[in-house]
Amino acid sequence: MENRNKSTEQPVVIFWFRRDLRLHDNTGLYHALQQPLPVLPIFIFDRNILDDLSDPYDRRVDFIHRQVTELQQKLCALGKSLLVWHGRPLEVFQQLLQQWQVAHVYTNRDYEPYAQKRDAAVADLLKAHGVGFHTYKDHVILEANEVLKEDGTPYVVFTPFSKRWKEVFQEKDLKSYPSEKFLPRLLTTEPFPIPSLQQLGFQSTDVVIPPKTVSEELLRNYARLRDFPAAAGTSRMSVHLRFGTVSIRELFRQAQPISRKYVNELIWREFYSYILQHFPRVVTSSFRPDFDAIVWRNRAEEFAAWCEGRTGFPIVDAGMRELNATGYMHNRVRMIVASFLTKHLLIDWRWGEAYFASKLLDYELASNNGGWQWAASCGVDGAPYFRIFNPYEQQRRFDPKGEYVRRWVPELGTPDYPPPIVDHTLARQRALQTYAKFLKRITP
């Protein structure tokens, strides 16, 4: 991008899009548009993240690229433009400070450890140049410091957290920020080019983007159908919440009068974000330190069979094949495959979490980590270690007609389908003995 003589440029405010790829009900964007200077919106394809992705057909990068392109199209229709960079954020802001007379930078908060470190470095750079850095709550309804025990410590069990969350919550927390009404205050400019996927080092994929709306019918039936993978009973909103293409406040407002169960799931999302904010060590360690004493079997060939959906357990294989083929897996099946890996195969939960992180379109560190540690019984409010899902029973209960399994394991019942790689009864007993051996202070 060409250098600008910033002495001839008018001062601008920058709004930095990250996990909030929408123009409506966007807290930080709204606040940026309330001050008198023109606002320059930017997005950075972060090389610190992208350079670590090994698959050139990563669906998430394609998804983000499509959403950024959609944002640009909407802005161009208004005579505005998004400025899109491919680089490392600190270096990008060093160049922005050279090219523009930046007065302030506005953005929405991100709670992941890398994002915290990134934002601290950018804030220091801006402060050294006399530029304000303003951040806002947008990704969650209540932040970690808003839901605490009376002694100021965090909750570590969901039920009391949820109770306190509901006590603290007020309707004003769902306030809409009508950022879309003030878009004319954005800087008027010719369209800036967006780097292509190929320029980013990636390729187009078969990614299927779910609708950004949820029907009232789905919400009404959610509690009844949500556990059945063959049914269209889940909202598929997780990817939109992950990247902020849908407002969490808007979704909560819609669900609140219709589905208590759906609202509860949104609060679980808040809980996992809350735990990550208070205990960032969970990224690499068990929340319950005792569990880091476990010596996992970690058989590479069994892990490969799990990844590829050829364990000989139909519901497990169906889930893994769905994940590999689409970047999505039904929520109930995520629990089944995670329990199978950690309990039946005694493979470190971090292996499974990393595989999900590489494949899930809706991958979100807090929820993925929380879900895996729950399944492995080592996490906050985790399932008791002696709770070991029976894959056959899970299939019987939640895919009774075999519709989901047949969709993804069409060779079931033929010589082409492999036999089970472990015996369920023996694997269960082995898991109980292993956990008990290393967790001496816990008894089933």
N, C-alpha and C positions, 0 to 999 in steps of 0.2 A: 504494500500500500504506500502510495506516495507521501512524502513528508509535506506537512503544511506549515506555513509561516503563521504560527499561532498568534503573533502580535496583531494580525489583521482579522483574527476570528473573534466573534463575540463569545463571551463566557457561556458555558453550557453546564448542565447537570447531566450526569450519566446514570441511566438505570441499567443495572446488570441483571439480565435474565439468567436463571440457573434452573432450579427445580420448580419452575412456576411459568411454564410455557403457555400463557394465556393472556389475553388483553382485558378480560373482565374479572371483577372481584379479585383484583391483585393488590394486596396491601401496600407493598413497597412502591409499586408503580403509581398507585393512587397518591401516596404521599409525595413522591417525586414531582408529580404533576400539579401539586398544590402550591409550589413555590414559583416565583415570577420568571425564572430563566427557562429558555427552551431545553427540552429534555432529549438527549441522544440515547436511544436504546441500543444495547450491545448484547451479544452472546459470544461465548468463547468455547470452541471445541477444544477441550483441555487435553493437551498432549501428556500431562502427567497421568491422566487416566487412559487415554486412547492408546498410548504407546505400550501399555501393559496388556492390551487385548490381543490375543494370538489369532483369533478367527476373523479373517477379512469379511466374512458373511455374518457378522454379529448383528442380530436383529435389532438390538437396542440402539446401536448407532444409526441404523437405517430409520428407526422410529423417530429418534430425536431429529435427524436431518429432515424428515418429512414434516415434523411439527414446526421446526424453525422456518422451513420453506413456506408453510401455511401462514405463519405469523408475518413473514415478509410480504406475502401476497396481500394480506389484509392491510398492512401498513402502506404499501405502495398505492393501493386504491384511495388512500387518504392524502397522497402526496408526501408520505413520510417513508422512512427506511430504517431497517435494522442493520447495524454494523456487525458483521460476523467475522470473528477471528479464528485462526487455528494456531494455537501456541500455548505457552505456559502462562498462566494468569499474571504472575508478577512481571514477566517480560512484556506482556501485552499492555499492562497499565503503565509501565515505563514509557512505552511508545505513545500511548494515548496522552500522557502528560506532555510529551514533546509536540504532539500534533494538534492538541486542542487546549483551549483555556478552560480547564476543568475546575469548577467551583465546588461541586459536591458529587459524591457517588452514593446512590441509593440501591439497596438490594434486600432480598428476603433471607432470613437466617436458614442455615443448613447445619444440622447437628452431628454429622458424621465426623469422626476424628480428622480425616484428611481435610475436610472442608473447614473445620475449625482452624487448623494450622494454616491453610491457604489464606483464609480471611484475615487472620492475625498478621500475616506477612504483608498482605495488600493494605491493610489498615495502617501499618507502620510506614509503608512507602507513601501513602497519601498524606499522612500526618506530617511527614518530613517536608512535603510540598505545600503544606497549609490547606489541604483539601479535606473536607469533612467526609466521614464514612458512616452512613446511617443504615441500620439494619432493622428488620421488622419481622414479627411473627406471622407466618402465612401457611407453613407446611402442616402445622398441627393446630388444634383448637386451644389446648392448654399446654404451656411449656413446663419443663421439669421443675422450675422453682415455684410454680403456682399450685402444686399438689404435694404437700408435705405433711408429715405427722406433726402433732402438737410440739414435739421437741425439735422440729426442724429437720429431721432425717427423712430419707426417702422410703416409700413403701417398696416391698419386695414380693408381695403376694397380690395377685390380681384382684381378688374380691374386695379387700379393704381399700385398695387403690381405687377401684371402680366406685365404691361407695363415696369415698372422699372426693373423687373427680366430679361426681354428680352433685355433691354439696357445694363445691367451689364454682362449678359451671353456672353461668348466667346467660340469659338470652342475648345479652350484648356481645357475648363471645362469638355469636354467629352473625354479627353485623356484616353487612355487605359493603365492600369498598368499590363504588361505581367508577372504577378507573377508566372504563370504556367511554364514559361521557366526556372525559377531558383529553382524549387523544389528540384533538387539534392543537394542544399545547406542545406536542412533540416537535422537534426540529424539522423544518421543511427542507427536504434535500432530494437530490436525484438518488435513484436506487443504488445501494452499494451491492457489489457482487457477493454471492454466497459460494464458498468453495464447494466443489462437487464431492460426492462420496468418494470418488476415485482419488481426488486430490487429498482427501483425508486418509487414504490408504485402505478404503473399504469398498464393498460392492453392494449392489442392490440385492434385496432378499425377498423371500415370500411372506414377510411379516404381515399378519392380519391385525388391523387396528380395530379394537372393539368400539362400539358406539360410545359417545361421551355422555349419554343420557341413560337413566334407569327408569323402567316403566313402573307404574304403581302396581300393576299386576305381579311383576317379579317381587317387589317388596312385600306384597300381601302374602305371597306363597313362599317367601324366603325361608322361614323357619321350618317349613314342611319339606322343602325340596333341596335345601342347600347341601345335604350330605350325599346326594345321589349323582355320581359323575355322568351317568347317561342322560340326565335331565338338564335342561337349560335353566338351572336353579340359582346360579350365582351371577353377580352383576358384572364381573370382569372389570371393575373399576380400579383394581389395584395398580395397573400400569398407568392409568391417568392420575391417580393420586401420587404415584412415585415421581412422575415428571411434572406434576402440577398442571396438566392440561385440563383438569377439572378442579374446581374449588372444593376443599374439604368442608368449608362452611356451607356451601350451597348443597352439597350432597347430604350433609347432616340435617339441614333444614328440611329437605325433602323426605328423608327417612323417618325423622323423629315422630311424626304422628301416625305412621303406618306400621313400622316394624321394630319392635323392641330388640329382637334378635340381631337385626342388621346394625342397629345403633350400638349394640354390645360389641359387635365385631370391630366397629370403628374405634371403640374405646380400647380394645385389645391392641389395635395399631398404635394408639396414643401410648399405651403402657410399654410396648417394646421400644418406642422412640425414647420414652422417659428413662427406661433402664439404660439404654445406650448413652444418654446424656449424663446420667449419674455414675455409671460404671463402665467407662470406655474400655476397660480391660477385657470385657467379654468378647471383644473382637478376636482375640487370640487365645483366651483362657476360659475355662469353665467358670460360670458364675459361682458355683459351689466348689471351692478349691479342693475338697476331698476327692472329687472326681478326676482331677488331673493325675491322681496316683494310679488310675487304671492302666494296665498294659494291654493295649488293643492287639487283636490278632493281625489285622491289616494285611490280609492276603490279596496281593495285587490282582491275581486272576479272578478272584471272587468280586473284587471291586469292578473290574472290567465287565464281568457278566451283569452286575447290577446296572452299571452305566448304560450298557447296550440293550437292556431289557431281555435278557436270556437267562434268568435265574430259575426258570421252571415253576415260578409262582405267578399265575396269570395276572392277578390284580397289580402286582409289583411291576411285572414286565409291561403291562398296558400303560401304567403311569410313566415309566421311563421312556417308552416309545413316544407317548404323547409329548413329553417334554422335548425330546430330541427333534421331533418332527415339526413342532409348532412354537416352542418357546413358552409353552403354558402347561400347567398341570393342575388338575382339580384339587381344591383344598383338602378334602378328605383323603385323597390319594397321596398327597404330599406327606401326611402324617403316617400313612401305611408304609410308604417306601422308606421314610426316614427311620421308623421303628425297625423295619427289617434290616437295614444296613447296620444300625448301631447295636441292635439286640441279637438278631439271628446270625449276623456275620461278624459281630464284634469288631467293626471297622470304625475308626475314630470319626466322630461326628464332623470334625473339621474337613475331612475328605469330602463328605457328602455336601456340606455347606458350600465348599469351594466349587463343586461340580454344579450345583444349583446356581451359584453366582455367575458361572460362565454361560449358563443356558437360559435362565429365566428372563423373559421380557420384562416382567414386573419386579425384577430383583431389587430389593431394598435391604440394605445392610441390617437395619434394626430388626425388621420382621423376619428375615431369613435366619439371622443368628438366633433370635429368640425362639423361632419354631424348631430349629435343629437342636438347640440345647434342651428345649422342652421334651422332644422325642427321646433324647439320650438321657433324660432325667437329671442332667447336670446343671440345668438352667434355673433362672428365677421362676418360682412357682412351677417347676417341672413335674412331669408325670412321675409317680413313684417308680423306682427302678424295677420293681417286680411287675409293673404293668407292661406286658409284652403283647402287642397286637398279634392275633392269630390271623394270618393273611386269608386263609380259607373262610373263616368266620366273617371277616370284614367284607369279603366278596359276596358271601351269601346274604349279608344284611344290606349292603349298599349297592350291589349290582345283581339283584336276585334273578333277573332274566338273562344276565350275561351280555347285555347290549354293549356296555362300555368295553368289556374285555374282548368281545368278538371284533369290535371296531379296530382295535389295535393289535390283537393277537389272532389273526385269521387262521393261522396254522394250528391252533389249539386242537388237540384230539387227533393229530396226525403224527407220523414218525418224525416230521420236521421240527416238532416242538421238543425242547430239551427236558430231561427229567429234573426234578428239584435238586438244587446244588447242596441243600442241607435238608435234614429231617427236622420238621417243625418241633416235635416233642423234645428231641435231643438238643436242638439249638436253644430252645427255651431254657432247658435245664442248665446248659453250659453258660448261658447269659446270667442266670440267677447265681450260679456258683462264682462266676468271675466278678460280678458286681459285689457280692457279699464278701469275697476275699479281700477286695481293696477298700471296701467301705465298712470297716469293722464296727463303726459306731452306729451303723444303720442296720436294722433287721426288718425283714418283710413281715 
